[in-house]
Structure formats: structure tokens, C-alpha cells
Amino acid sequence: MTLSPIAPGRTHDPQEHAPAAKPVIAGRSPVGRAALVYLFTVLPMVALVAAVPLAWGWGLSWLDVGLAVGFYFLSGFGVTVGFHRYFTHRGFKARKGLRNGLAVAGSLSLQGDVIGWVADHRRHHAFTDKEGDPHSPWLFGTTPLALAKGFFHAHLGWLFSRDRTNAERFAPDLLADRDIARISALFPLWTVLSLLTPALVGGLVTLSWWGAFTAFFWAGLARVAVLHHVTWSINSICHMLGDRPWDAPGKATNVWPLAILSMGESWHNLHHADPTCARHGIGRGQLDLTARVIWVLERLGWADTVRWPTTRRLARLTPRS
């Protein structure tokens, strides 16, 4: 499969720097919303811990495995293709149906509503690994203790901050999109559907409450927990360990063991060197499943003006010596 190029676009995201008049932080999250963050962060983690004894001889069927894998990639590509490469960085243009579908699919990951996710990530690029970055692991120093604290903050701790990134500054385009604003406001509904749809399928296929429960556990809670930790690893591990072949703002790295589970997001160094590029894994053997999905969407006519890594585009970047 060959990824077809187009003329190179800008190497830096036009959405990264918004009008300075608007503040970075838009107040504090309500207590109820903060409590839900704790619930849907901790509960899947507990399920992931419980998954080991459950898998040891009982409580796991091939149906559960199939549902978990299917929902993992559905919600995962919703984040990588949709929330990240399309909504945040505009790495391609999408038809209306695809745009709305990607917003819903990404919401099934339980990583927050699309507007909040995009605002946080654009803020991350505006202040990469500096003060203002919501989840840099380098904010506390370089001693072993400071790095341990930074790793926890980047991986998980930042989620519990009640400071809200100002969407009016970082995502005004999405706030102005009625469809996306509506999908974003319906995030509680997508959360319920993400957890209960696997249970419904499992129950109907097996005609049992036990089948519904195990599908809910594996394709709902455990699947969400694994996807959470893979996504969080891009914020933590991929800013601390790995290769840095390109000169880029901050300390973003490539970490190859995460490539498949992250669907290509762990080729993170190129992404920070060229944020709007639709493909992150450009080297030999750098599998990027998200770029393959975008290629298919382009072939189907659902996406166009894809910003592929052409020779001219890459020539604008600076390799690290």
C-alpha cells in the first residue's frame, strides 16, 4: 500500500497559537465534573487489575476478545484519526459525515469531550515541555525524584487538575461548529454507550446475563483502561525515553514498542517537528496504522487534501546530528 503525497502544507499548526488576549485557563471544573474524572479514570484501572485473575481460566470468551479488540480500535482510531490528526491539527479535510463520526468515535474512548480534548492538546503544542503545558513530565526538574513526579503528572496526575483549558482560545473553530459542539455536549451519552453497547451485544449473542457482564468488563472497562494508558504513555514515556531523529520543540521521542497499540502515535518526535503532517511514522519499519486509515478514507473520497510527508515537506525539517 503506497501513501500518495500532495503538496506540503505548513510545518507548524496554525491553531497552536491563538489570540493572546484570551487567557490560557478558563476557571475551574465543577466539583461534580471533577468527581466523574476520578470515577472514569480509576474504575477502568481497577478493572484492568482485576483482569488478570479473571482471565486465569474463567470469565473470558472469544466473543469478549473480539468485542474488546473491535471497540479498542474503533475508539482508538476515533482519537488518533479524529481527535488528534483531524480536529487538533487539520492534517486532512473530512466530509461532514466523517467529521461527525470521528467526533463520536473518539468520544467512546472516555478521554473527555472532543472540544476539551482538542483544547488541551493544542495547549500542549503551544507550550511543549514548558510552563503552560498541561502534561509535560519536565515541569518539576531533572533529579530522579523530580522525574518520577513528572512521569506521574504527565501520565495520569494532570487529569485530576481542576483547571480548565480555555476552549475559546485554543478551539474556537470547534465551538463555532454546531454539530461538533452538540456532539461534545453529549459526552455523557457516548460514555454510557461505550460501556453498555458491548454488554448489550454480549448478552444478546450468549442470551445470558453472564455474557453481558463479561462483555461489559472486557470490552467496556478493561478496553477503556488499556486505551487510556496507551494514550497517556504518549504524554509521559514519549517525552522522556526514546529516539529523537528530528529537531522539534520540547523533548518528544519515538518509542517503537508502543507503535501498534498507539496506532502510530508513538512516532512522536516527527509529530512535534511537523504537527500537521498526517503520517507520523515515516521511517523504514515505522508502522503507522492511523496513516493507513487516513489513506483508506482518502481513497473512499471521504477525506481529501491530506498532508502527506512529501520530500519537499521533509526537506523543511532539521535532522538532529
RADA-V355613 format. One record per helix or strand. SS is the DSSP state (hx for helix, st for strand). FROM is the first residue (numbers start at 1). LEN is the number of residues. If there is no record, write none. Layout:
BEGIN
SS:FROM:LEN / SS:FROM:LEN
END
This chain:
BEGIN
st:25:4 / hx:31:25 / hx:62:27 / st:93:2 / hx:96:12 / hx:114:13 / hx:144:12 / hx:157:4 / st:163:3 / hx:167:4 / hx:172:4 / hx:178:8 / hx:187:20 / hx:209:27 / hx:237:3 / st:243:1 / st:246:1 / st:254:1 / hx:256:3 / st:267:1 / hx:268:6 / hx:289:11 / st:303:2 / hx:311:5 / st:319:1
END
